Amino acid sequence: MLLDETTRAQLLPYLELLENPIFLKVDADESEQGKKIRDFVTELADLSPELSITEGKLSRTPAFSVEREGSEGILFSGLPLGHELTSLVLALVQVSGRPPRIDEQTIEKIRAIKEPMHFDTYVSLTCHNCPDVVQALNIMSLLNPNISHTMIEGGMFQEEVEAKGIMAVPAVFKNGKEFHSGRSSLEELVEKISGPETNNIFADKAPYDILVVGGGPAGVSAAIYAARKGIRTGLVAERFGGQPLETLGIENLIGTPYIEGTQLAQQLKEHLKKYPVDIMNLHRAVKLEKKELVELSLENGAVLKTKAIILATGAHWRDLGVPGEAEFKTKGVAYCPHCDGPLFAGKNIAVVGGGNSGIEAAIDLAGVVAHVTVLEFLPELKADKVLQERLARLKNVTVLTNVETKAIRGTDRVTGLDYQVRGQSDLTHLEVAGVFIQIGLVPNTDWLADTLELNSRGEIITDKAESTVLDGVFAAGDCTDSRYKQIIISMGSGATAALSAFDYLIRN
């Protein structure tokens, strides 16, 4: 049975929402993959009288499509289970006639695309970054007949994945050519296809009372607290969601025993939209100036003005900065063990970093790959004791401490790395198919180096009120010199910054 009782129970409430009959068109051969797809579709159709199975030729086999009479279908080549179960649910509901929950402006942009496009998205079922891309391209295919899309389960088609050199998911191909790799939202994909918005849309924007820069937990918290004061509030973000988008599961958000990072990011967005906040997503800030008002320049040339500003730009994964790292990104150099781990099944890999994130990655990967080598720069691991104890029980993990990774080697993909024992001159070569880098975060503050006071780590220095050295400029979250980097702390930091900024407006 491919659909266990838990999965069936999850599907049934959604199948009751179907507005029209759905045809599950199957094109499957007698291969093992074909039999699995046929069995899956049969079990799925048994769950609702609104689902029926038809046979027919599809653009790819083995596969099945979700179709409604008179409409284009959504194609799945593989089993949409695991994290992709949501993609299947939304495909069924949306194909049946329920419109996707997206804004009218995005719908208009999608419908304006004239070029015929077919997208193939390769996924792994453990990838928490993949569903957003699959669902976005599915929506685009439903709204525009010029666009079609197929989800391809990499685990079912390993030889195909190997032949294409795919070593990170989601991997998107447009009309047969590489188009995109990694997480992306619907808005980001539409912009990548159609081109960015011009600065004309900012021409008539009046100055804000408080403008927030950043769309993660700190930024959203700040914007909500500011908007609740009844003042004109704006939020500009390069990518909405922040670090939760890169987090699989969150278990220490008090009052919420467990939530997936992508789910939290969506909840942040929905909460923010309950308030009259001017949200400007997919716009990168490049310059900050204190004049009569605070002025924020964007990459597209627009300038936003505000009486007070809160910088909540967050942080990004730290690079190793060694030869081969940039060259082999998505070709063996990876940062997400949950997403990309299955692509290295049965192979030897390395994890660089001995903190909590590195050891958690090693533990997770050890259940998938042949062998894991952990490389830590310091003389001992930095991870919590409980994680180190779990790691020590694994027989296919080797830990190397007091070593420095010097280079990542390969041809068209990673084949190994060079490391050096600190204090020695000899290099040692380690043959691995993948290198997972887990060495912490870097604040997104490089554009502020000539404007604000930063510490040696590039973090914005703030006081207890989250004030910076410039009047009217506040900062919050992981981009600051806050001692601990946690979601719940960032939320509190954002709230503090908003209340402090409001107090500043009252006094000035």
Secondary structure, DSSP 8 states (H G I E B T S, - for coil): --S-HHHHHHHHHHHTT--S-EEEEEE--SSHHHHHHHHHHHHHHTT-TTEEEEE---SSSSEEEEE-TTS--EEEES---GGGHHHHHHHHHHHTT---S--HHHHHHHHT--S-EEEEEEE-TT-SSHHHHHHHHHHHHHH-TTEEEEEEETTT-HHHHHHHT--SSSEEEETTEEEEES---HHHHHHHHH----GGGGTT---EEEEEE--SHHHHHHHHHHHTTTS-EEEEESSTT-GGGG-SEE--BTTBS-EEHHHHHHHHHHHHTTS-EEEEES--EEEEEESSSEEEEETTS-EEEEEEEEE---EEE-----TTTTTTBTTTEES-HHHHGGGGTTSEEEEE--SHHHHHHHHHHHTTSSEEEEEESSSS--S-HHHHHHHHT-TTEEEEESEEEEEEEESSSEEEEEEEETT---EEEEE-SEEEE---EEES-GGGTTTS-B-TTS-B---TT-B-SSTTEEE-GGGB--S---HHHHHHHHHHHHHHHHHHHHH-
